[in-house]
C-alpha cells in the first residue's frame, strides 16, 4: 500500500491500474476530446502544467509537444508506468508522479495551468478534488477539464455494467457523472474560478460491438475488474449486454458511438 494514496482510494487505484499499457487504447477512443481540451487550454512554451489523472499519459504528451513543462499525476501506478514508457519512446521529457487528486503532493500555486481529461470526475470525494485543483493553480492560472454529460452514452455504458456490480455502500458515493452538469461544476469550482463552458462530442469508433468489448475488457479498469469478478455465466451475460449496447450505433462500416461532454475552462481568481 502506497501511503501517498489515501486509504479510501486504494481500491480505485488498483482498479484503474489494472488496464496497464492497454489503457492507451481507451485514450485513443477519446483522442478527439483530448485534442479539444488541449486546444482550449492553449499551453505555452515554458509553462508549468499539471495533467491530473493522466492515465497512460496521452494528454500530457500533447501538452509537452507544445513546449510546456508537464507533470502527469495519477493514483494508478500501472498507468503511470505505461505513461513513462510511451513518453520515453516519443522522446518527450515528462515527469510522472503518483498523486491522489484529493491530496496532491504539490505546493500552493505551483502550476500555471491544470488539465484533466475525463479524469477528475472520477475522484471519490469531488469537493476535496475541487479544492486541491484550486490550491495548486496559481492566481491567474487556467484549468481545462472534460467531463462526460450526466446522460451521455458513456453514462449509459456504465448503466449496462451496473446490474453486474456489487451493491454500493450506504449512503452511496456521489456519481462521477454529476460532473456532467454545469450546475454541479459551478458548485464545485465557481468559488475560485471564472468559468466558461463548451459542449463537445467524442466519437468512439470500432469495427463492431465485440471489438469494443475486447478493448474495454482488457484496457479499461472498471470493465476489466468487473468482468474478472464474475463467474463464467455472469461474465458471458455482461459481455452480451456490453456488445449489444455498442452494436446499437451501427454505420455501414462498423460502429460509431457519440459521447457528449462538457469542456470547462476556468481562470483562477
KARA-V865416 format. One record per run of one state. SS is the DSSP state (@ for helix, = for strand, . for the rest). FROM is the first residue (numbers start at 1). TO is the last residue. If there is no record, write none. Layout:
# KARA-V865416
ss:from:to
SS:FROM:TO
SS:FROM:TO
This chain:
# KARA-V865416
ss:from:to
.:1:6
@:7:17
.:18:19
@:20:28
.:29:30
@:31:41
.:42:47
=:48:52
.:53:57
@:58:64
.:65:68
=:69:74
.:75:76
@:77:89
.:90:94
=:95:98
.:99:99
=:100:100
.:101:102
=:103:103
.:104:110
=:111:117
.:118:119
@:120:122
.:123:125
@:126:136
=:137:148
.:149:152
@:153:162
.:163:175
@:176:180
.:181:181
@:182:189
.:190:192
=:193:206
.:207:208
@:209:219
.:220:220
@:221:229
.:230:231
@:232:247
.:248:249
=:250:250
.:251:254
=:255:268
.:269:269
